[in-house]
Amino acid sequence: MNPYTKAASGLYINYFLLGMVNIMLSSNMASLSEKWDTDKAGISYIIAAIGIGKLLTYALSGYLSDRFGRKPLVIFAALAMGIFLVGIPLSPIYQAAFMFALLAGVANSAMDAGSYPGLIEIFPKSSGSASVLVKAFMSVGAAILPFMILFFANQGSSYSYAFFVPAAIFFLNMLFLMTVKFPDHRAIVASQAAENAGQSKFAIEPKFSREGIALVIIGFTSTGLFTVAQIWLPSYGEEVLGMAAESAVKLLSYYSIGALISVLSLSILLKKMLRPVTVIVIYPIITFVAITTILTVEIPEVAVVTAFFIGFSTAGIFQLAITIMTELFWQKKGTVTGIVATAAGLASIVMPLVTGLLSETGNIAIIFIFDAFLAVIGFAAAAFVYYRYGKIVNTSKDADAERKAL
């Protein structure tokens, strides 16, 4: 039995709760707007503050992860997220809420910089599966939150209980994480260095200026693809396909189902027959075909299917990009995780702004044409990584096994 299973379970609990945090503000937009005497745009700025907090601290979090280890960062992340969830409904003024949102962004960057390298070190033989399961736990948390909000509403309770319950679990998980043991990241790096003493771990040394930059681009495009879909799928269904508002919103449900099925499937297939470097090439192709279909076949029933496949093919790519990056640049897992995550954080801020400007043309279809262009860029970067990976890593046996399995 893996001696670090308890540590892994604590990390996954954090991400289960993060799935709730990601949609907490938008799900309580009406109540929060009334509390702070603002409008929906004001709440969207609070949401953007989380992205700003992440973007500003990812690089530092990655450095601290390599310097002091994974455990301190994930403990801090649980504490800070709990404070954010308690602070938001108790904030008497808008400015205080904005500061709590910045804290949540810092917590998110610390969680990523500590958790992804930690999971890769806990499950070195199935790092891809361990990483994509993060997305699965986030999806489950996001799916449960609306039911929690509805439950408290039906009981006549304050909306704040939906904040306080996950906050309490964050605090309990923080205490749990303080008691569990994590792998010694320095010992792992030293052991790998000793094994490779006198000879390179790779056939050709990876270069950050090549495959590293390509993986950073994938971190940006993968986040951009699902950010655009999550924001604009309902609007596209309503304005272009003529769907009723209730039906158009359900496109996100089919999108989420596709994402969950994808990450659960990947968690199994990556252990048996697929390599992460193969998946990051295939998925952007599926995304491009799905977006092209929704643009050219303007039928609501087809949109349901394409929404499913957009969700399916955009899920897990960010996590797999980190897996490959930490494999190639294994001496600085936390640092390179922070770099990829910074690109993702930038996308989460830039994409809403760019697509918002595009929406002012009055043609929502332009936004999805832009999304298809992102998929092409993601594919090009992934194809380059696939080509370089084959030269860097001796994967001839793995590739033969993969072809036979397929």
VOGU-3710 file (C-alpha; in Angstrom, 3 decimals, decimal comma):
1> mnpytkaasg> 0,000/0,000/0,000  1,236/3,476/-0,833  2,403/5,112/2,448  1,262/8,510/1,221  -2,360/7,643/0,431  -3,616/9,814/3,288  -1,687/12,790/1,949  -3,179/12,247/-1,521  -6,690/12,049/-0,079  -6,171/15,396/1,663
11> lyinyfllgm> -5,037/16,982/-1,599  -8,062/15,668/-3,468  -10,403/16,947/-0,739  -8,891/20,405/-1,238  -9,702/20,232/-4,952  -13,194/18,890/-4,323  -13,808/22,036/-2,278  -12,033/24,227/-4,858  -14,609/23,061/-7,400  -17,228/24,695/-5,153
21> vnimlssnma> -15,135/27,841/-4,668  -14,777/28,322/-8,429  -18,517/28,858/-8,882  -19,400/30,087/-5,378  -19,484/33,804/-6,187  -21,340/33,464/-9,491  -23,855/31,094/-7,870  -24,638/33,673/-5,156  -24,422/36,735/-7,384  -27,878/38,122/-6,537
31> slsekwdtdk> -27,398/37,906/-2,764  -23,898/39,351/-2,853  -24,923/42,185/-5,210  -27,628/43,185/-2,754  -25,291/42,919/0,248  -22,628/45,209/-1,204  -24,997/47,425/-3,193  -23,362/46,617/-6,523  -24,348/44,992/-9,820  -23,328/41,832/-11,666
41> agisyiiaai> -20,333/43,610/-13,157  -19,158/44,412/-9,629  -19,313/40,741/-8,661  -17,458/39,822/-11,841  -14,629/42,116/-10,719  -14,478/40,207/-7,434  -14,212/36,975/-9,441  -11,461/38,544/-11,557  -9,597/39,427/-8,338  -9,187/35,715/-7,659
51> gigklltyal> -7,498/35,353/-11,047  -5,280/38,347/-10,320  -4,220/36,844/-6,996  -3,298/33,604/-8,733  -1,418/35,279/-11,547  0,689/37,440/-9,245  1,803/34,601/-6,961  2,142/31,442/-9,082  5,863/31,953/-9,704  6,564/32,605/-6,014
61> sgylsdrfgr> 4,457/29,618/-4,955  6,393/27,361/-7,321  9,702/28,549/-5,890  8,487/28,064/-2,305  7,264/24,571/-3,166  10,740/23,559/-4,343  12,427/25,402/-1,489  10,342/24,296/1,511  8,341/21,328/0,236  4,766/20,628/-0,788
71> kplvifaala> 3,158/20,232/2,633  3,464/23,836/3,937  1,855/25,212/0,782  -1,178/22,904/0,776  -1,753/23,547/4,491  -1,635/27,301/3,873  -3,969/26,886/0,887  -6,612/25,115/2,983  -6,373/27,759/5,714  -6,549/30,710/3,306
81> mgiflvgipl> -9,451/29,233/1,344  -11,362/28,704/4,578  -10,727/32,335/5,561  -11,945/33,488/2,125  -15,174/31,496/2,423  -15,879/32,865/5,906  -14,820/36,385/4,987  -16,949/36,882/1,870  -20,434/36,629/3,457  -19,214/38,540/6,537
91> spiyqaafmf> -17,608/41,373/4,540  -19,494/44,578/5,354  -18,121/46,462/2,343  -17,180/45,667/-1,249  -13,512/46,546/-0,773  -13,100/43,966/2,001  -14,590/41,280/-0,247  -12,136/42,238/-2,978  -9,220/41,650/-0,590  -10,602/38,257/0,440
101> allagvansa> -10,865/37,357/-3,255  -7,199/38,243/-3,767  -6,388/35,946/-0,818  -8,326/33,141/-2,515  -6,196/33,613/-5,624  -3,011/33,360/-3,554  -4,406/30,211/-1,917  -5,215/28,699/-5,309  -1,688/29,249/-6,583  -0,236/27,697/-3,416
111> mdagsypgli> -2,582/24,728/-3,766  -1,505/24,083/-7,356  2,212/24,567/-6,708  2,122/22,158/-3,780  -0,441/19,617/-4,949  0,535/18,777/-8,530  4,206/18,082/-7,740  3,086/16,329/-4,557  0,730/13,986/-6,398  3,367/13,250/-9,040
121> eifpkssgsa> 5,801/12,320/-6,274  3,197/10,233/-4,421  2,214/8,331/-7,592  5,363/8,375/-9,761  4,220/5,440/-11,909  0,777/6,894/-12,638  1,405/10,633/-12,466  -0,884/11,417/-15,414  -3,849/9,633/-13,839  -3,159/11,243/-10,457
131> svlvkafmsv> -3,103/14,710/-12,040  -6,282/14,419/-14,109  -8,192/13,111/-11,074  -7,794/16,636/-9,699  -10,172/17,803/-12,425  -12,607/15,006/-11,562  -12,803/16,059/-7,901  -13,278/19,688/-8,920  -16,112/18,697/-11,268  -17,870/16,741/-8,527
141> gaailpfmil> -17,567/19,665/-6,107  -18,969/22,071/-8,698  -21,868/19,692/-9,365  -22,771/19,399/-5,655  -22,698/23,108/-4,764  -25,961/24,083/-6,549  -27,807/21,371/-4,639  -26,307/22,639/-1,366  -27,442/26,182/-2,161  -30,930/24,928/-3,046
151> ffanqgssys> -31,104/22,922/0,195  -30,334/25,929/2,384  -32,756/28,091/0,365  -35,554/25,551/0,881  -34,815/25,531/4,617  -35,119/29,308/4,722  -31,476/29,575/5,817  -29,057/32,337/4,873  -27,047/31,945/1,680  -23,937/32,263/3,852
161> yaffvpaaif> -24,285/28,649/5,025  -23,216/27,543/1,538  -19,939/29,386/2,272  -19,525/28,226/5,855  -19,920/24,470/5,235  -17,015/24,124/2,757  -15,023/26,564/4,934  -15,410/24,216/7,898  -14,287/21,271/5,778  -11,264/23,270/4,578
171> flnmlflmtv> -10,265/23,958/8,202  -10,713/20,297/9,177  -8,723/19,186/6,141  -5,979/21,623/7,080  -5,674/19,906/10,471  -5,674/16,527/8,732  -2,915/17,581/6,313  -0,789/18,690/9,252  -0,771/15,098/10,551  0,050/13,210/7,349
181> kfpdhraiva> 3,397/12,460/5,767  4,484/13,694/2,333  7,341/12,378/0,181  10,657/14,150/0,732  10,965/16,082/-2,521  14,665/16,798/-1,960  15,425/13,113/-1,420  13,538/12,255/-4,617  15,518/14,772/-6,668  18,787/13,618/-5,079
191> sqaaenagqs> 17,929/9,977/-5,766  17,104/10,693/-9,397  20,289/12,703/-9,764  22,325/9,825/-8,282  20,687/7,329/-10,630  21,589/9,514/-13,578  25,089/10,337/-12,381  27,493/10,249/-15,277  24,738/9,888/-17,832  21,704/11,862/-18,866
201> kfaiepkfsr> 18,218/10,749/-17,955  17,163/11,611/-21,503  18,454/10,775/-24,959  18,499/14,537/-25,631  18,356/17,126/-22,868  15,019/18,960/-22,807  15,175/22,684/-23,405  12,762/25,078/-21,765  13,104/27,448/-24,711  11,541/24,749/-26,924
211> egialviigf> 9,271/22,129/-25,385  9,002/24,139/-22,169  7,555/27,159/-23,967  5,257/24,885/-25,989  3,867/23,411/-22,760  3,355/26,911/-21,369  1,358/27,731/-24,518  -0,743/24,596/-23,929  -1,360/25,753/-20,359  -2,711/29,030/-21,786
221> tstglftvaq> -4,793/27,589/-24,642  -6,276/24,726/-22,598  -7,505/27,154/-19,947  -8,690/29,582/-22,599  -10,732/26,904/-24,370  -12,777/25,854/-21,374  -13,062/29,420/-20,040  -14,633/30,618/-23,298  -16,984/27,619/-23,438  -18,142/28,017/-19,842
231> iwlpsygeev> -18,908/31,709/-20,308  -20,483/31,744/-23,775  -22,148/28,387/-24,483  -25,504/29,483/-22,989  -25,417/32,788/-24,894  -24,626/30,977/-28,140  -27,501/28,563/-27,614  -29,944/31,353/-26,875  -28,888/34,003/-29,412  -27,710/31,897/-32,366
241> lgmaaesavk> -29,639/28,639/-32,022  -32,828/30,227/-30,706  -32,984/28,007/-27,630  -35,006/29,007/-24,577  -32,882/30,411/-21,749  -33,467/27,341/-19,573  -32,444/24,971/-22,374  -29,420/27,069/-23,317  -28,116/26,963/-19,737  -28,380/23,176/-19,819
251> llsyysigal> -25,641/23,138/-22,455  -23,260/23,710/-19,546  -24,618/20,593/-17,863  -23,807/18,493/-20,936  -20,421/20,217/-21,079  -19,761/19,279/-17,440  -20,869/15,682/-17,975  -18,423/15,395/-20,861  -15,613/16,822/-18,735  -16,286/14,413/-15,871
261> isvlslsill> -16,459/11,362/-18,145  -13,226/12,459/-19,805  -11,160/12,743/-16,643  -12,530/9,506/-15,208  -11,683/7,709/-18,461  -8,223/9,258/-18,580  -7,500/8,199/-15,005  -7,866/4,589/-16,202  -6,486/4,785/-19,753  -3,345/6,681/-18,756
271> kkmlrpvtvi> -2,388/3,759/-16,532  -2,919/1,121/-19,198  -2,507/2,299/-22,774  -2,197/6,047/-23,298  0,581/8,506/-22,586  -0,136/12,116/-21,572  1,815/13,365/-24,613  -0,587/11,481/-26,903  -3,728/12,846/-25,238  -2,665/16,488/-25,528
281> viypiitfva> -2,418/16,023/-29,321  -5,730/14,194/-29,796  -7,955/16,372/-27,604  -7,474/19,729/-29,422  -8,490/17,977/-32,661  -11,748/16,836/-31,025  -12,298/20,351/-29,688  -11,779/21,904/-33,116  -14,182/19,461/-34,792  -16,812/20,037/-32,105
291> ittiltveip> -16,564/23,840/-32,333  -16,651/23,727/-36,139  -19,765/21,545/-35,963  -21,610/23,847/-33,573  -20,783/26,772/-35,868  -21,894/25,130/-39,098  -24,821/22,955/-37,956  -27,100/25,348/-36,099  -29,436/22,768/-34,590  -30,099/22,659/-30,804
301> evavvtaffi> -29,906/18,859/-30,657  -26,500/18,939/-32,343  -25,392/21,650/-29,897  -26,136/19,289/-27,006  -23,786/16,676/-28,474  -21,078/19,187/-29,357  -21,256/20,769/-25,884  -20,592/17,306/-24,452  -17,539/16,814/-26,675  -16,202/20,321/-26,006
311> gfstagifql> -16,332/19,506/-22,301  -14,838/16,063/-22,918  -11,887/17,333/-24,962  -10,954/20,381/-22,874  -10,863/18,546/-19,534  -7,545/17,425/-18,102  -5,241/19,041/-20,693  -3,902/21,606/-18,232  -3,132/18,852/-15,712  -1,406/16,719/-18,349
321> aitimtelfw> 0,696/19,681/-19,497  1,951/19,990/-15,921  2,615/16,232/-15,781  4,783/16,366/-18,905  6,531/19,560/-17,796  7,484/18,072/-14,420  8,704/14,907/-16,135  11,017/16,819/-18,455  12,181/19,364/-15,876  12,098/17,108/-12,824
331> qkkgtvtgiv> 14,677/19,039/-10,807  12,276/21,986/-10,344  8,786/20,499/-10,295  7,269/23,291/-8,215  8,843/26,047/-10,268  7,750/24,723/-13,660  4,275/23,981/-12,277  4,065/27,626/-11,259  5,112/28,763/-14,737  2,467/26,668/-16,533
341> ataaglasiv> -0,150/27,713/-13,980  0,780/31,372/-14,493  -0,040/30,991/-18,187  -3,359/29,422/-17,223  -4,060/32,234/-14,777  -3,324/34,791/-17,489  -5,784/33,028/-19,797  -8,501/33,108/-17,132  -8,172/36,906/-17,038  -7,513/37,651/-20,723
351> mplvtgllse> -10,164/35,407/-22,272  -13,198/37,064/-20,598  -11,863/40,477/-21,637  -11,144/39,517/-25,255  -14,405/37,628/-25,762  -16,308/40,437/-24,063  -14,945/42,837/-26,683  -15,810/40,366/-29,453  -19,372/40,105/-28,131  -19,853/43,833/-28,703
361> tgniaiifif> -19,956/43,093/-32,436  -23,355/41,522/-31,785  -22,268/38,223/-33,337  -21,629/35,543/-30,691  -20,421/33,133/-33,396  -17,212/35,184/-33,713  -16,322/34,157/-30,169  -16,424/30,478/-31,100  -14,444/31,115/-34,282  -11,838/32,619/-31,965
371> daflavigfa> -12,161/29,531/-29,735  -11,504/27,273/-32,742  -8,378/29,326/-33,479  -7,227/28,678/-29,902  -7,711/24,936/-30,470  -5,485/25,116/-33,573  -2,745/26,872/-31,596  -3,065/24,278/-28,838  -2,788/21,455/-31,357  0,299/22,984/-32,993
381> aaafvyyryg> 2,041/23,331/-29,632  1,040/19,785/-28,634  2,282/18,342/-31,933  5,635/20,020/-31,372  5,826/18,613/-27,810  4,919/15,153/-29,131  7,695/15,342/-31,731  10,283/16,589/-29,248  9,194/14,116/-26,559  9,884/11,224/-28,923
391> kivntskdad> 13,441/12,470/-29,369  14,040/13,341/-25,720  12,614/10,238/-24,030  13,281/6,676/-25,134  9,650/5,684/-25,597  9,905/3,100/-28,357  8,660/0,275/-26,136  5,898/2,398/-24,646  4,817/3,558/-28,091  4,687/-0,027/-29,400
401> aerkal> 2,597/-1,077/-26,408  0,285/1,895/-26,943  -0,258/1,062/-30,625  -1,028/-2,575/-29,793  -3,474/-1,550/-27,088  -5,276/0,764/-29,490
//
